[in-house]
Amino acid sequence: MKKFIFLLTIAVFISDLVKAQVTAESRVMVTGSQPALVVKLKGADPKFAEAEWKDYTKSYGKVIKVKGSKESVIEGIHIRDIGQGTLLNVYSLATPAVDGTDMIVWFNRGGSYLESRDKEYATAEEFIQTFAIKVKVDMIALDLEDQQKKQTKLENDLTRLQKVNENLHKDITNAKAKVDQAEMDIPLNVKAQETAQTDIANQKGVVESVKENPEEYKIQQKLLAKLESSYTKLQKENENLHKTVTDSDAKIKQAEFDIKTNLEEQKAADQAIADQKVVVDLVQKKLDEARGQKPK
């Protein structure tokens, strides 16, 4: 079911590459309600549309804000044959719409505004359609960049999981080596303790035999204390060796559990990468199609 939803989302995702329609409408602007060309930029934010318009028209002139109004204007320019040689003032306004932005453009030709009945209207319509294609292309390009970043992040996550898996196997290997070493050292430690106990018993006999000689008694007591200290160290060492075995066994068990979880996470990561590659490929296809679009 999850896979079906994913594919359905992709199908919807690539189905909206429809040529933008330009309509002739009267819209209110600084000089009143005037004939305009309107194109809906689906999915675009008004600020993005304004930035795109500035970029699109930068070769013609500077877009400036109209004082006391929401519109912007490019003053005294030529655009193809629109205006038949008359300098144009091109007003524009990007306004929020239900599913994107309405881009409204007014072509002022020395006092009159371009209308659908004018012979240059087709040229103006093509000019606006070309702009709409640019917006679509740039939006998809940004989306492609975002999807590629997501794919890279997913691939990095998988690499991290693989490294974790490698480290878990190293932990098991190292822990097993510690267990093997400790299991070899424990019998040696026990034997050393037995020898130490014998040495202590013998030294106690020596101490007892020289107790009438204060100087020698003191020397032999020090030797006995040293033997007893060594024996205590052997006992502590034995405890540590057993603790090493216990802790290492627990670490092995935990690592084996973590490896199982890690492999499941890697599998999920592999699937996520595969799904994301489909998205990237589809967005790339969508971008290629958008770049190939022509006005009208």
C-alpha positions as CSV (number, residue, x, y, z in Angstrom):
1,M,0.0,0.0,0.0
2,K,2.9,2.4,0.9
3,K,4.5,1.7,-2.5
4,F,1.2,2.3,-4.3
5,I,0.9,5.7,-2.5
6,F,4.5,6.6,-3.4
7,L,3.9,5.8,-7.1
8,L,0.6,7.7,-7.1
9,T,2.3,10.7,-5.6
10,I,4.9,10.6,-8.4
11,A,2.2,10.3,-11.1
12,V,0.5,13.4,-9.8
13,F,3.9,15.1,-9.4
14,I,4.8,14.8,-13.1
15,S,1.3,15.4,-14.5
16,D,1.2,19.2,-14.0
17,L,3.6,20.1,-16.9
18,V,0.8,22.0,-18.8
19,K,1.5,25.0,-20.9
20,A,0.7,28.2,-19.1
21,Q,-2.4,29.9,-20.5
22,V,-2.3,33.7,-20.9
23,T,-5.6,35.5,-20.6
24,A,-6.6,39.0,-21.5
25,E,-8.3,40.7,-18.5
26,S,-9.0,44.1,-17.1
27,R,-7.2,44.6,-13.8
28,V,-7.0,47.5,-11.4
29,M,-3.6,49.3,-11.2
30,V,-2.2,52.7,-10.5
31,T,-4.0,54.4,-13.5
32,G,-7.3,52.5,-12.9
33,S,-8.8,49.4,-14.4
34,Q,-6.7,48.7,-17.5
35,P,-6.3,45.8,-20.1
36,A,-3.7,43.3,-19.0
37,L,-2.2,40.0,-19.7
38,V,-2.5,37.5,-16.9
39,V,-0.8,34.2,-16.5
40,K,-1.1,31.8,-13.6
41,L,2.2,30.5,-12.2
42,K,1.2,27.3,-10.6
43,G,3.0,26.6,-7.3
44,A,5.0,29.8,-7.4
45,D,5.3,32.2,-4.6
46,P,4.7,35.9,-5.5
47,K,8.2,36.9,-4.3
48,F,9.7,34.2,-6.4
49,A,7.7,35.3,-9.4
50,E,8.8,38.9,-8.9
51,A,12.5,37.8,-8.7
52,E,12.0,35.8,-11.9
53,W,10.4,38.7,-13.7
54,K,13.4,41.0,-12.8
55,D,15.7,38.4,-14.1
56,Y,13.7,37.8,-17.2
57,T,13.4,41.5,-18.1
58,K,16.9,42.7,-17.0
59,S,18.1,43.1,-20.6
60,Y,15.3,45.6,-21.2
61,G,15.6,47.8,-18.1
62,K,15.3,48.1,-14.3
63,V,12.2,47.0,-12.5
64,I,11.2,49.8,-10.1
65,K,8.3,50.1,-7.6
66,V,5.5,52.5,-8.5
67,K,5.1,55.1,-5.8
68,G,1.8,54.7,-3.9
69,S,0.9,51.5,-5.6
70,K,1.6,47.7,-5.5
71,E,2.8,47.5,-9.1
72,S,6.3,47.7,-10.4
73,V,7.3,49.2,-13.8
74,I,10.0,49.2,-16.4
75,E,10.0,52.5,-18.1
76,G,10.8,53.5,-21.7
77,I,11.7,50.2,-23.3
78,H,11.3,48.4,-26.6
79,I,10.0,44.8,-26.6
80,R,10.0,43.3,-30.1
81,D,7.3,44.9,-32.2
82,I,5.0,45.6,-29.3
83,G,4.0,49.3,-29.5
84,Q,5.1,49.6,-33.1
85,G,8.2,51.5,-32.2
86,T,6.7,53.4,-29.3
87,L,8.5,53.2,-26.0
88,L,6.7,51.1,-23.5
89,N,6.1,51.4,-19.8
90,V,5.6,47.8,-18.7
91,Y,3.8,47.4,-15.4
92,S,3.7,44.2,-13.4
93,L,2.2,42.7,-10.3
94,A,2.5,39.3,-8.8
95,T,-0.5,38.5,-6.6
96,P,-1.3,35.4,-4.6
97,A,-3.7,33.0,-6.2
98,V,-5.4,29.8,-4.9
99,D,-2.7,27.4,-6.1
100,G,0.2,29.8,-6.9
101,T,0.6,33.3,-8.3
102,D,-1.2,35.4,-10.9
103,M,1.3,37.4,-12.8
104,I,-0.3,40.5,-14.2
105,V,1.4,42.6,-16.9
106,W,0.2,45.8,-18.5
107,F,1.8,47.1,-21.6
108,N,1.4,50.9,-21.8
109,R,2.0,52.4,-25.2
110,G,2.2,56.1,-24.9
111,G,-1.1,56.3,-22.9
112,S,-3.0,53.4,-24.3
113,Y,-2.8,49.8,-23.0
114,L,-2.3,46.7,-25.1
115,E,-5.6,44.8,-25.7
116,S,-6.3,41.3,-27.1
117,R,-7.7,42.9,-30.3
118,D,-4.4,44.6,-31.1
119,K,-2.2,43.0,-33.7
120,E,0.9,42.9,-31.3
121,Y,-1.1,41.0,-28.7
122,A,0.1,37.6,-30.0
123,T,3.7,38.8,-29.6
124,A,3.0,40.0,-26.0
125,E,1.2,36.8,-25.3
126,E,4.3,34.8,-26.5
127,F,6.5,37.1,-24.4
128,I,4.5,36.3,-21.2
129,Q,4.3,32.5,-22.0
130,T,8.1,32.4,-22.4
131,F,8.3,34.0,-19.0
132,A,5.9,31.4,-17.5
133,I,8.1,28.6,-19.0
134,K,11.2,30.2,-17.4
135,V,9.4,30.2,-14.0
136,K,8.4,26.6,-14.5
137,V,11.9,25.6,-15.5
138,D,13.6,27.4,-12.6
139,M,11.1,26.0,-10.1
140,I,11.7,22.5,-11.3
141,A,15.5,23.1,-11.3
142,L,15.3,24.1,-7.7
143,D,13.2,21.1,-6.9
144,L,15.7,18.9,-8.7
145,E,18.5,20.3,-6.6
146,D,16.5,19.7,-3.4
147,Q,15.7,16.1,-4.5
148,Q,19.3,15.5,-5.3
149,K,20.3,16.8,-1.8
150,K,17.8,14.4,-0.3
151,Q,19.3,11.5,-2.3
152,T,22.8,12.5,-1.1
153,K,21.6,12.6,2.5
154,L,20.0,9.2,2.2
155,E,23.2,7.8,0.6
156,N,25.2,9.3,3.4
157,D,22.9,7.8,6.0
158,L,23.4,4.4,4.4
159,T,27.2,4.8,4.4
160,R,26.9,5.7,8.1
161,L,24.9,2.6,8.8
162,Q,27.4,0.5,6.9
163,K,30.2,2.0,9.0
164,V,28.2,1.2,12.2
165,N,27.8,-2.4,11.0
166,E,31.5,-2.6,10.4
167,N,32.3,-1.3,13.8
168,L,29.8,-3.7,15.5
169,H,31.6,-6.6,13.8
170,K,34.9,-5.2,15.0
171,D,33.4,-4.9,18.6
172,I,32.5,-8.6,18.4
173,T,35.9,-9.6,17.2
174,N,37.6,-7.6,19.9
175,A,35.3,-8.8,22.6
176,K,35.8,-12.4,21.6
177,A,39.6,-11.9,21.7
178,K,39.3,-10.5,25.2
179,V,37.2,-13.5,26.3
180,D,39.7,-15.9,24.8
181,Q,42.6,-14.1,26.5
182,A,40.8,-14.0,29.8
183,E,39.9,-17.7,29.7
184,M,43.6,-18.5,29.1
185,D,44.7,-16.1,31.9
186,I,42.3,-17.3,34.5
187,P,43.8,-20.8,35.0
188,L,47.3,-19.2,35.1
189,N,46.0,-16.7,37.7
190,V,44.5,-19.5,39.8
191,K,47.8,-21.4,39.7
192,A,49.7,-18.2,40.6
193,Q,47.3,-17.7,43.6
194,E,48.0,-21.3,44.8
195,T,51.7,-20.7,44.6
196,A,51.3,-17.4,46.4
197,Q,49.3,-19.1,49.2
198,T,52.1,-21.6,49.6
199,D,54.7,-18.9,49.7
200,I,52.7,-17.0,52.3
201,A,52.3,-20.1,54.5
202,N,56.0,-20.8,54.3
203,Q,56.8,-17.1,55.0
204,K,54.6,-17.2,58.0
205,G,56.7,-20.1,59.3
206,V,59.8,-18.1,58.7
207,V,58.4,-15.1,60.6
208,E,57.4,-17.4,63.5
209,S,60.9,-18.8,63.6
210,V,62.6,-15.5,64.0
211,K,60.2,-13.7,66.3
212,E,62.9,-13.7,69.0
213,N,65.2,-11.7,66.7
214,P,63.6,-8.2,66.4
215,E,65.7,-7.1,63.4
216,E,65.2,-10.3,61.4
217,Y,61.6,-10.5,62.5
218,K,61.0,-7.0,61.0
219,I,62.6,-8.0,57.7
220,Q,60.6,-11.2,57.4
221,Q,57.4,-9.4,58.3
222,K,58.0,-7.0,55.4
223,L,58.5,-10.0,53.0
224,L,55.3,-11.5,54.3
225,A,53.4,-8.3,53.7
226,K,54.8,-8.1,50.2
227,L,53.7,-11.7,49.5
228,E,50.2,-11.0,50.9
229,S,50.0,-7.8,48.8
230,S,50.9,-9.8,45.7
231,Y,48.3,-12.4,46.6
232,T,45.6,-9.7,47.0
233,K,46.6,-8.3,43.5
234,L,46.2,-11.8,42.0
235,Q,42.7,-12.1,43.6
236,K,41.8,-8.7,42.2
237,E,43.2,-9.7,38.8
238,N,41.1,-12.8,38.9
239,E,37.9,-10.8,39.6
240,N,38.8,-8.5,36.7
241,L,39.4,-11.4,34.3
242,H,36.0,-12.9,35.2
243,K,34.4,-9.4,34.8
244,T,36.1,-9.1,31.4
245,V,34.5,-12.4,30.3
246,T,31.1,-11.3,31.6
247,D,31.2,-7.8,30.1
248,S,32.6,-9.0,26.8
249,D,29.9,-11.7,26.5
250,A,27.3,-9.0,27.1
251,K,28.9,-6.7,24.5
252,I,28.9,-9.5,22.0
253,K,25.2,-10.2,22.6
254,Q,24.3,-6.5,22.3
255,A,26.4,-6.1,19.2
256,E,24.7,-9.2,17.6
257,F,21.3,-7.6,18.4
258,D,22.4,-4.2,17.1
259,I,23.7,-5.9,13.8
260,K,20.3,-7.4,13.2
261,T,18.6,-4.0,13.7
262,N,21.3,-2.3,11.6
263,L,20.7,-4.7,8.7
264,E,17.0,-3.9,8.8
265,E,17.8,-0.2,8.8
266,Q,20.2,-0.7,5.9
267,K,17.4,-2.5,4.0
268,A,15.0,0.4,4.6
269,A,17.7,2.9,3.6
270,D,18.3,1.0,0.4
271,Q,14.6,1.2,-0.5
272,A,14.5,4.9,0.4
273,I,17.4,5.5,-1.9
274,A,15.8,3.5,-4.7
275,D,12.5,5.5,-4.3
276,Q,14.4,8.8,-4.2
277,K,16.3,7.9,-7.4
278,V,12.9,7.5,-9.0
279,V,11.9,10.9,-7.8
280,V,15.2,12.5,-9.1
281,D,14.8,10.8,-12.5
282,L,11.2,12.0,-12.8
283,V,12.1,15.5,-11.8
284,Q,14.9,15.5,-14.3
285,K,12.6,14.3,-17.0
286,K,10.1,17.0,-16.0
287,L,12.9,19.6,-16.2
288,D,14.0,18.4,-19.6
289,E,10.4,18.5,-20.9
290,A,9.9,22.0,-19.4
291,R,13.1,23.2,-21.1
292,G,11.9,21.9,-24.4
293,Q,8.6,23.8,-24.2
294,K,7.9,26.6,-26.6
295,P,5.3,29.3,-26.2
296,K,2.1,28.7,-28.1
